[in-house]
């Protein structure tokens, strides 16, 4: 049994530091690096990619809405055409840094509310998939397991990475619950949720139920106050159960 552990990172800006990205690297297999719209800047992108290379971590583009003040978690009524150009702009930016580091882009993962917009909202689903397919059809599309966009991506023959958000709450219908500011969760609690999700394909909900989930990657949010402790606990419990931690393949 194997699983990818992905983490959102590269979300610092200028002198403002968010998350201990280098300390996270040894515990994960894929890094979703912010591409400068919701967070990050050119120096941060470059530095975070260098760390990913040092620790042999695969890199994905963590594309977001152009909303630094709201950290990409506020709904914007953009057009499908704006969505396309904004995503291409961000993909091109991170690919430039990857090129000089002799690395390639593994996946694309939308950030915050954009994750929900392109995963579930009819207005944006096909525009998003069209953009990814036109830019690089070999990119894994990382989105919430079971969402409409992943279903359509699979029908197109695109690569998909269904994701389980182990450090966020779920409702009874299997929808993840957005946190405007990431809360700290018990590392042991998140680790136990990861083990249940990976080995039994189940996760608990905010109303105390257990629902089915399936994915080939689990997410840890790098902006959580105790993200490094969470990542350590998750990796250790999974490896202790015989689960191999590997990037997407």
C-alpha positions in Angstrom: 0.0 0.0 0.0 1.3 3.5 -0.8 0.1 7.1 -0.6 1.3 10.6 -1.5 1.4 13.2 1.3 1.1 16.7 -0.1 1.4 20.0 1.7 0.5 23.5 0.7 3.5 25.8 1.1 5.5 28.7 -0.4 2.9 31.0 1.1 5.2 33.6 2.6 5.5 37.1 1.1 8.4 39.5 1.4 9.3 39.8 5.1 6.1 38.0 6.2 6.8 34.3 6.9 4.0 31.8 6.9 4.9 28.2 7.7 8.2 26.4 8.2 8.5 25.1 4.7 12.0 23.6 4.9 11.1 21.7 8.1 8.1 20.2 6.4 9.9 18.9 3.4 11.4 15.7 5.0 7.9 14.5 6.0 6.0 14.9 2.7 6.3 13.6 -0.9 4.6 16.4 -2.8 4.7 20.2 -2.3 2.0 22.5 -3.6 3.9 25.7 -4.1 1.9 29.0 -4.2 2.4 30.8 -7.5 2.2 34.4 -6.5 -1.5 35.2 -6.7 -3.0 34.3 -3.3 0.4 34.1 -1.7 4.1 33.8 -2.4 6.5 35.9 -4.4 9.3 35.2 -6.8 12.0 34.8 -4.1 9.7 32.5 -2.1 8.9 30.4 -5.1 12.6 30.0 -6.0 13.6 29.2 -2.4 10.8 26.6 -1.9 11.6 24.8 -5.1 15.2 24.6 -4.1 14.2 23.0 -0.8 11.9 20.6 -2.7 14.9 19.5 -4.8 17.1 19.1 -1.8 14.7 16.8 -0.1 13.5 15.0 -3.2 9.9 16.3 -3.0 7.8 16.6 -6.2 6.4 20.0 -7.0 2.9 21.1 -7.9 1.5 24.5 -8.8 -0.8 25.8 -6.1 -2.7 28.2 -8.2 -5.2 30.7 -6.6 -7.3 33.7 -7.1 -5.6 37.1 -7.2 -6.4 37.9 -3.6 -3.5 38.2 -1.2 -5.5 40.1 1.4 -8.1 37.4 1.6 -5.5 34.6 1.1 -7.5 33.3 -1.9 -10.3 32.1 0.3 -12.9 34.7 -0.8 -15.3 34.0 -3.7 -14.7 36.2 -6.7 -17.0 36.3 -9.7 -14.4 36.0 -12.4 -15.1 35.0 -16.0 -14.0 31.7 -17.5 -11.7 33.7 -19.7 -10.1 35.3 -16.7 -9.7 31.9 -15.0 -7.9 30.6 -18.0 -5.4 33.5 -18.3 -4.8 33.6 -14.6 -4.0 29.9 -14.4 -1.7 30.0 -17.4 0.1 33.0 -15.9 0.8 31.1 -12.7 1.8 27.9 -14.4 4.2 29.8 -16.6 5.8 31.5 -13.5 6.4 28.3 -11.5 7.6 26.4 -14.6 10.3 29.0 -15.2 11.8 28.4 -11.8 11.5 24.7 -12.1 13.4 24.8 -15.4 16.4 26.5 -13.9 16.4 24.0 -11.1 16.2 21.1 -13.6 12.9 19.9 -12.2 9.5 19.3 -13.8 6.0 20.1 -12.7 4.1 17.1 -11.3 0.6 18.4 -10.7 -1.8 21.3 -10.4 -3.8 22.0 -7.3 -6.1 25.0 -6.9 -6.0 26.8 -3.6 -8.8 27.9 -1.2 -12.1 28.9 -2.8 -10.7 28.3 -6.3 -10.4 24.6 -5.4 -14.2 24.6 -4.9 -15.0 26.8 -7.9 -13.2 24.7 -10.5 -14.0 21.4 -8.8 -17.8 21.9 -8.4 -19.1 25.0 -10.1 -20.4 24.4 -13.6 -19.3 27.9 -14.8 -15.6 27.0 -14.3 -15.1 23.2 -14.5 -14.6 22.8 -18.2 -12.7 26.1 -18.5 -10.2 24.8 -15.9 -9.9 21.3 -17.5 -9.5 22.9 -21.0 -6.7 25.1 -19.7 -4.8 22.2 -18.0 -5.2 20.0 -21.0 -3.9 22.7 -23.4 -0.9 23.6 -21.2 0.3 20.1 -20.2 -2.0 17.1 -20.3 0.5 15.1 -18.3 -0.1 17.1 -15.1 -2.0 15.4 -12.3 -5.1 17.3 -11.4 -5.4 17.3 -7.6 -8.9 17.9 -6.3 -11.3 16.6 -3.7 -12.1 12.9 -4.3 -15.5 12.4 -6.0 -15.9 16.0 -7.3 -17.4 16.7 -10.7 -14.2 18.1 -12.2 -12.3 14.8 -11.5 -15.1 12.8 -13.0 -14.9 14.8 -16.2 -11.1 14.8 -16.2 -11.1 11.0 -16.0 -13.5 10.8 -19.0 -11.1 13.0 -21.0 -8.2 10.7 -20.1 -6.4 13.2 -18.0 -4.3 12.3 -15.0 -6.1 12.7 -11.7 -5.1 12.7 -8.0 -8.2 12.4 -5.8 -7.3 14.1 -2.5 -8.4 13.5 1.1 -8.1 16.6 3.3 -7.1 15.0 6.6 -6.7 18.2 8.6 -10.1 19.7 7.7 -13.6 18.9 8.8 -16.1 17.0 6.6 -19.8 17.2 6.6 -22.1 14.2 6.2 -22.3 14.6 2.4 -18.5 14.4 2.1 -17.9 18.1 1.6 -14.8 19.6 3.2 -15.3 22.7 5.3 -13.3 25.8 4.4 -11.5 27.5 7.3 -10.7 31.2 6.6 -7.8 30.9 9.1 -6.3 27.5 9.5 -6.8 26.1 12.9 -4.4 23.9 14.8 -5.5 20.3 15.2 -4.0 17.6 17.4 -1.2 15.9 15.4 -2.3 12.5 16.8 -5.9 13.1 15.8 -4.9 14.0 12.2 -2.5 11.1 12.0 -5.3 8.7 13.1 -7.6 10.2 10.5 -4.9 9.7 7.9 -4.5 6.0 8.9 -8.3 5.5 8.7 -8.5 7.2 5.4 -5.7 5.4 3.7 -6.2 1.9 5.2 -10.0 1.8 5.5 -11.1 4.5 3.1 -13.1 6.2 5.8 -13.1 9.6 7.6 -15.1 11.1 10.4 -17.5 14.0 10.0 -18.2 17.1 12.2 -21.5 15.4 13.3 -19.8 12.3 14.5 -20.5 10.0 11.5 -18.1 7.9 9.4 -18.2 8.3 5.7 -16.4 6.6 2.8 -13.5 8.4 1.1 -11.0 7.3 -1.5 -7.8 9.1 -2.7 -4.2 8.6 -3.7 -3.0 11.6 -1.8 -3.6 13.2 1.6 -3.2 16.9 2.3 -1.6 18.8 5.2 -2.0 22.6 5.2 1.4 24.3 5.7 -0.2 27.4 7.2 -1.5 25.5 10.3 0.3 26.7 13.4 1.6 23.1 14.1 2.0 21.9 10.5 5.4 20.3 11.1 4.3 18.3 14.1 1.2 17.2 12.1 3.3 16.1 9.1 5.7 14.1 11.3 2.8 12.3 13.1 1.1 11.5 9.8 4.1 10.1 8.1 5.2 8.1 11.2 1.8 6.4 11.7 1.4 5.5 8.1 4.9 4.1 7.7 4.4 2.3 11.0 1.4 0.6 9.4 3.4 -0.5 6.4 2.2 2.3 4.0 4.9 3.5 1.6 5.0 7.3 1.2 5.7 8.2 -2.5 4.9 11.0 -4.9 2.2 10.5 -7.5 3.0 8.0 -10.3 
